[in-house]
């Protein structure tokens, strides 16, 4: 009986520790630079860019919800798009873009995230971004 009580107490303590950790909301605010971008685009194939000019700026975060802007350069032309998103209770990152696609990703550390972008349609594309926070 004593062993069972100790086992139940240990499980409750562990459950409490896991719940406390899961309740911490990571702060994503700030500027994030893409360190690498790999993509597949319908009709164009696979492309990898190891020195992209792409940024994600999280302007404001309230709890798990956030909004900001994604900026990138293609063929010398600067582009931007407003984004908003959420950090799930598992610290997954979901981002919706105002014009077309969405991202799903993971926070790898307080200063690194990987986002997977998907855009449907006749010019469908899938992109993997590795972002690092700029201090």
ChimeraX attribute file (.defattr): number of C-alpha atoms within 10 A of each C-alpha:
attribute: neighborCount
match mode: 1-to-1
recipient: residues
	/A:1	6
	/A:2	7
	/A:3	8
	/A:4	9
	/A:5	10
	/A:6	11
	/A:7	12
	/A:8	12
	/A:9	12
	/A:10	12
	/A:11	12
	/A:12	12
	/A:13	12
	/A:14	12
	/A:15	12
	/A:16	12
	/A:17	12
	/A:18	11
	/A:19	11
	/A:20	10
	/A:21	12
	/A:22	13
	/A:23	12
	/A:24	12
	/A:25	16
	/A:26	14
	/A:27	16
	/A:28	24
	/A:29	17
	/A:30	15
	/A:31	18
	/A:32	22
	/A:33	21
	/A:34	24
	/A:35	18
	/A:36	18
	/A:37	21
	/A:38	16
	/A:39	19
	/A:40	15
	/A:41	15
	/A:42	14
	/A:43	10
	/A:44	10
	/A:45	9
	/A:46	13
	/A:47	11
	/A:48	13
	/A:49	13
	/A:50	11
	/A:51	10
	/A:52	17
	/A:53	17
	/A:54	21
	/A:55	21
	/A:56	23
	/A:57	20
	/A:58	20
	/A:59	14
	/A:60	15
	/A:61	19
	/A:62	11
	/A:63	12
	/A:64	17
	/A:65	17
	/A:66	19
	/A:67	20
	/A:68	19
	/A:69	17
	/A:70	19
	/A:71	15
	/A:72	17
	/A:73	13
	/A:74	10
	/A:75	5
	/A:76	8
	/A:77	7
	/A:78	11
	/A:79	11
	/A:80	13
	/A:81	14
	/A:82	15
	/A:83	20
	/A:84	20
	/A:85	20
	/A:86	19
	/A:87	23
	/A:88	14
	/A:89	13
	/A:90	12
	/A:91	18
	/A:92	16
	/A:93	22
	/A:94	19
	/A:95	21
	/A:96	17
	/A:97	18
	/A:98	12
	/A:99	9
	/A:100	11
	/A:101	16
	/A:102	19
	/A:103	21
	/A:104	18
	/A:105	19
	/A:106	18
	/A:107	18
	/A:108	14
	/A:109	11
	/A:110	11
	/A:111	14
	/A:112	18
	/A:113	20
	/A:114	22
	/A:115	22
	/A:116	20
	/A:117	20
	/A:118	16
	/A:119	15
	/A:120	12
	/A:121	9
	/A:122	9
	/A:123	10
	/A:124	13
	/A:125	19
	/A:126	17
	/A:127	18
	/A:128	20
	/A:129	22
	/A:130	20
	/A:131	23
	/A:132	21
	/A:133	20
	/A:134	12
	/A:135	7
